[in-house]
């Protein structure tokens, strides 16, 4: 079971979600998407909360209001953290999560600790939790199928971008050839004009003399 929430409306159309238990968390770790950001209360047990960003966004794109929603939700779903003030919530891109065979179910580490951010949650704000709970939807998603579909879409997008890149390169090549032909043609015209003038001069007559001869 995965629980889905909608972030505050003024933050934009963002989905926040989390697993029902540690086994579900394991699946979320395995089948996360590049747009996902993972949240957890530091040093104590808590839910694994994820925020799904939009394409092209990064962890630096998360606004204060959206960050507060995620941090409050993860604090509220920590037995210890929910009772504490000034709780540290850590968050990092899903791609930075590291899972090794020796780890327990639901346990994770980080590939790069420097990519982990920390936000302090001073206290629980019931108004935020109540608002989020009103948007809560329970689902049993096929996480693998969603992951496969996302990978296929990303592959198709990369293929389209490569095709467009090659098209632009071909147009640039043709344009360079056209410009080279224009320069070559202009050079030929200048050369022909210079040749004609030299021929007249070599005849030893001026234009006026040639006209007089004609008359």
FIKOLVEX-462013 format. One line per 5 residues: number of its first residue (from 1); their letters; for each residue x, y, z of C-alpha. Coordinates in pm, 1 decimal. Example, Ala and Ser with C-alpha at 12.3 -4.5 7.8 and 13.67 -1.06 7.14 Angstrom:
% FIKOLVEX-462013
1 = AS = 1230.0 -450.0 780.0 | 1367.0 -106.0 714.0
This chain:
% FIKOLVEX-462013
1 = XXXXX = 0.0 0.0 0.0 | 125.8 345.9 -92.6 | -26.6 665.9 46.4 | -43.8 964.1 -188.5 | -90.6 1327.5 -84.0
6 = XXXXX = -126.1 1656.6 -267.6 | 97.5 1943.8 -162.3 | -41.7 2287.6 -81.0 | -209.5 2439.7 -389.4 | 7.8 2751.8 -398.8
11 = XXXXX = 318.3 2529.2 -429.6 | 194.0 2384.2 -758.2 | 69.2 2041.2 -863.0 | 302.5 1816.4 -663.8 | 248.5 1466.0 -528.6
16 = XXXXX = 399.1 1348.0 -200.5 | 387.7 977.2 -121.7 | 510.2 715.8 123.8 | 495.5 342.4 186.9 | 269.6 182.4 447.6
21 = XXXXX = 551.2 -22.2 603.0 | 918.3 -115.1 568.0 | 845.8 -374.7 300.1 | 669.0 -114.8 90.1 | 958.6 123.2 155.2
26 = XXXXX = 1190.1 -138.2 6.3 | 987.1 -136.0 -314.7 | 988.9 243.4 -327.8 | 1366.9 244.3 -289.0 | 1398.5 -5.9 -573.0
31 = XXXXX = 1156.8 153.3 -817.5 | 1199.1 525.5 -754.3 | 1223.5 771.8 -1041.6 | 1492.8 1032.2 -1115.9 | 1243.5 1307.4 -1026.0
36 = XXXXX = 1193.0 1173.4 -672.7 | 1334.5 1330.1 -355.8 | 1352.0 1113.8 -40.9 | 1277.4 1245.5 311.7 | 1343.7 1083.2 651.8
41 = XXXXX = 1374.1 1194.9 1012.7 | 1742.6 1184.8 1095.4 | 1875.3 925.3 1341.3 | 1532.5 787.3 1440.1 | 1278.7 559.1 1276.2
46 = XXXXX = 1027.1 724.9 1045.5 | 831.9 677.6 726.6 | 1011.1 716.1 395.4 | 844.5 1014.2 231.2 | 898.5 1099.3 -134.7
51 = XXXXX = 831.7 1413.5 -331.6 | 796.5 1378.0 -707.7 | 936.0 1678.3 -886.4 | 860.5 1780.4 -1243.4 | 1089.2 1703.7 -1535.5
56 = XXXXX = 1389.7 1933.2 -1537.7 | 1356.7 2030.2 -1170.5 | 1611.5 1949.1 -902.6 | 1635.6 1946.6 -525.4 | 1726.0 2315.3 -547.3
61 = XXXXX = 1386.1 2384.0 -707.5 | 1190.3 2291.0 -394.5 | 1019.4 2597.7 -250.5 | 988.5 2665.6 122.1 | 618.6 2578.3 140.6
66 = XXXXX = 660.7 2251.4 -45.4 | 960.7 2161.0 170.7 | 759.9 2231.9 484.8 | 479.2 1999.0 371.7 | 722.2 1711.8 316.7
71 = XXXXX = 911.0 1770.8 641.4 | 593.5 1796.7 847.9 | 455.1 1477.5 694.9 | 765.8 1273.2 765.9 | 785.6 1407.7 1123.1
76 = XXXXX = 419.9 1317.1 1182.8 | 491.7 960.0 1072.2 | 775.9 903.4 1313.4 | 682.3 763.0 1655.1 | 978.5 932.0 1822.7
81 = XXXXX = 1014.1 1229.3 1592.2 | 651.0 1327.4 1626.5 | 701.9 1384.2 2000.9 | 1019.4 1587.9 1960.2 | 1081.6 1953.6 1885.0
86 = XXXXX = 1355.0 2083.8 1656.2 | 1371.0 1759.1 1464.6 | 1624.2 1725.1 1184.3 | 1477.6 1591.6 860.6 | 1723.2 1480.4 594.1
91 = XXXXX = 1640.2 1475.7 225.8 | 1825.9 1382.1 -90.8 | 1756.2 1282.8 -452.1 | 1635.0 926.1 -491.7 | 1936.8 855.1 -715.5
96 = XXXXX = 2162.8 920.7 -415.1 | 2011.5 635.7 -212.2 | 2240.3 334.3 -174.0 | 2118.5 -14.3 -93.6 | 2358.3 -298.3 -11.7
101 = XXXXX = 2279.9 -667.4 57.3 | 2390.6 -638.9 419.2 | 2129.1 -373.3 500.0 | 1801.9 -453.4 673.1 | 1469.6 -423.1 492.7
106 = XXXXX = 1389.0 -55.7 438.6 | 1737.3 58.0 540.2 | 1938.1 280.3 305.2 | 2264.9 468.9 285.5 | 2393.5 739.6 54.9
111 = XXXXX = 2629.4 732.4 -240.7 | 2738.4 1088.2 -170.2 | 2675.0 1231.3 180.1 | 2739.0 1582.3 46.8 | 2417.4 1557.0 -155.7
116 = XXXXX = 2211.3 1518.3 162.2 | 2026.9 1828.6 285.3 | 1888.9 1897.0 633.1 | 1585.3 2098.4 737.3 | 1489.2 2167.3 1099.2
121 = XXXXX = 1124.1 2110.8 1193.4 | 1063.8 2315.2 1505.2 | 733.8 2153.8 1598.2 | 437.4 1969.3 1451.8 | 186.7 2192.1 1273.4
126 = XXXXX = -149.9 2019.1 1286.1 | -299.6 2255.0 1029.6 | -52.7 2126.0 768.0 | -101.1 1759.8 860.1 | -481.3 1790.8 856.6
131 = XXXXX = -473.7 1959.3 515.6 | -248.7 1687.4 372.4 | -462.3 1409.2 521.6 | -767.7 1545.4 342.1 | -593.6 1477.3 10.7
136 = XXXXX = -473.7 1126.5 107.2 | -537.6 845.7 -141.3 | -445.8 478.7 -82.7 | -326.0 279.9 -382.3 | -154.5 -46.2 -466.0
141 = XXXXX = 48.7 64.5 -766.1 | 253.7 -158.9 -993.6 | 577.3 21.5 -915.5 | 783.3 -186.5 -1157.4 | 542.8 -113.3 -1444.9
146 = XXXXX = 554.2 259.5 -1361.1 | 934.2 246.4 -1356.0 | 947.7 62.3 -1689.3 | 706.5 310.3 -1847.3 | 912.8 603.1 -1720.6
151 = XXXXX = 1233.5 448.2 -1856.3 | 1069.7 385.6 -2195.0 | 944.3 743.7 -2214.4 | 1286.8 876.8 -2120.4 | 1452.0 657.0 -2383.9
156 = XXXXX = 1206.7 781.1 -2649.5 | 1274.1 1141.0 -2546.2 | 1651.3 1092.3 -2575.2 | 1603.1 931.6 -2918.1 | 1392.5 1226.7 -3033.6
161 = XXXXX = 1647.6 1475.9 -2903.3 | 1928.0 1291.7 -3084.4 | 1726.8 1290.7 -3405.7 | 1662.0 1664.5 -3372.4 | 2031.6 1727.0 -3301.3
166 = XXXXX = 2133.1 1540.2 -3616.4 | 1872.3 1729.3 -3819.7 | 2010.3 2065.3 -3700.8 | 2365.3 1954.0 -3772.8 | 2268.1 1851.0 -4126.6
171 = XXXXX = 2096.0 2186.7 -4186.7 | 2404.2 2369.4 -4061.0 | 2624.6 2161.7 -4290.8 | 2405.7 2238.7 -4594.9 | 2400.9 2607.6 -4505.9
176 = XXXXX = 2781.8 2615.3 -4483.4 | 2804.9 2448.6 -4824.6 | 2560.9 2703.3 -4968.4 | 2760.6 2993.6 -4826.5 | 3081.1 2841.2 -4963.0
181 = XXXXX = 2923.2 2814.6 -5310.0 | 2811.9 3178.2 -5292.8 | 3162.8 3290.0 -5197.3 | 3309.0 3074.4 -5476.0 | 3066.4 3221.9 -5730.6
186 = XXXXX = 3147.1 3579.6 -5626.7 | 3518.3 3502.5 -5650.0 | 3469.9 3365.1 -6000.6 | 3279.7 3677.0 -6111.9 | 3558.5 3902.6 -5983.2
191 = XXXXX = 3820.0 3692.2 -6159.4 | 3629.9 3705.7 -6489.3 | 3589.9 4081.1 -6461.1 | 3961.2 4129.2 -6397.3 | 4044.9 3906.8 -6696.1
196 = XXXXX = 3821.1 4112.4 -6927.5 | 3983.8 4438.2 -6818.3 | 4331.1 4294.8 -6875.1 | 4233.5 4180.6 -7226.0 | 4121.1 4530.9 -7318.1
201 = XXXXX = 4437.2 4684.2 -7178.3 | 4657.1 4435.3 -7367.7 | 4502.9 4542.7 -7699.7 | 4670.4 4878.7 -7648.6 | 4355.3 5076.1 -7708.2
206 = XXXXX = 4129.1 5271.5 -7482.3 | 3756.1 5232.7 -7488.4 | 3729.8 5564.7 -7669.9 | 3969.6 5442.0 -7938.0 | 3765.8 5127.9 -7988.6
211 = XXXXX = 3451.4 5337.8 -8029.8 | 3625.9 5564.5 -8282.5 | 3734.1 5263.0 -8486.1 | 3379.4 5139.1 -8493.9 | 3254.0 5471.7 -8623.9
